[in-house]
Amino acid sequence: MSKKKNKIDLSSIDFYKRLFFFTRIGNEAVRLAQIENKKHGIPNTYNLNGRLVFEMPDGSITTKSPWNS
């Protein structure tokens, strides 16, 4: 029993329209989550070159975890 693989037509304009649509939704969700975190005093956490970086609610940046005091 072989599994049929779905082929994606990368030359299709519809593929890129959908890609753009979902990327835009994802970016907006992240932006809103960052705003909510700041409002509630929760640091935003990022991975920069394999290291965790924390953006504190006051805007300062640190590599020291705010949860491991």
C-alpha positions in Angstrom: 0.0 0.0 0.0 1.7 3.2 -1.1 0.8 6.6 0.1 0.0 9.3 -2.4 2.0 12.5 -1.9 0.3 15.8 -2.6 2.3 17.8 -5.1 2.4 21.6 -4.5 2.6 23.7 -7.6 5.1 26.4 -6.6 4.5 28.2 -9.8 0.8 28.8 -9.0 -0.2 32.3 -8.0 -2.9 30.8 -5.8 -0.2 29.1 -3.7 1.5 32.4 -3.0 -1.7 34.2 -2.3 -2.6 31.6 0.3 1.0 31.7 1.7 0.8 35.5 2.1 -2.7 35.3 3.6 -1.7 32.8 6.3 1.6 34.6 7.0 -0.3 37.8 7.5 -2.7 36.1 10.0 0.2 34.6 11.9 2.1 37.9 12.1 -1.0 39.7 13.3 -1.6 37.1 16.0 2.0 37.4 17.2 1.8 41.2 17.3 -1.4 41.1 19.3 0.1 38.5 21.8 3.1 40.7 22.3 0.9 43.7 23.1 -1.2 41.6 25.5 2.0 40.3 27.2 3.3 43.8 27.8 -0.1 44.9 29.1 -0.1 42.1 31.7 3.6 42.5 32.6 4.7 39.3 30.9 8.1 39.3 29.1 8.2 38.4 25.4 10.7 35.7 24.7 12.7 35.3 21.4 15.3 33.0 20.1 18.2 35.0 18.7 21.0 32.9 17.1 20.2 30.0 19.4 20.0 32.0 22.6 16.9 33.0 24.5 16.4 36.7 24.7 13.7 38.3 26.9 12.1 41.7 26.2 10.8 42.9 29.5 7.5 44.9 29.8 9.6 48.1 30.4 11.3 47.5 27.0 14.6 46.4 28.3 16.3 43.4 26.7 18.1 40.7 28.7 19.4 37.1 28.3 18.8 36.4 32.0 15.5 34.5 32.5 13.0 36.5 34.6 11.6 33.2 36.0 14.9 31.8 37.3 15.8 34.3 40.0 
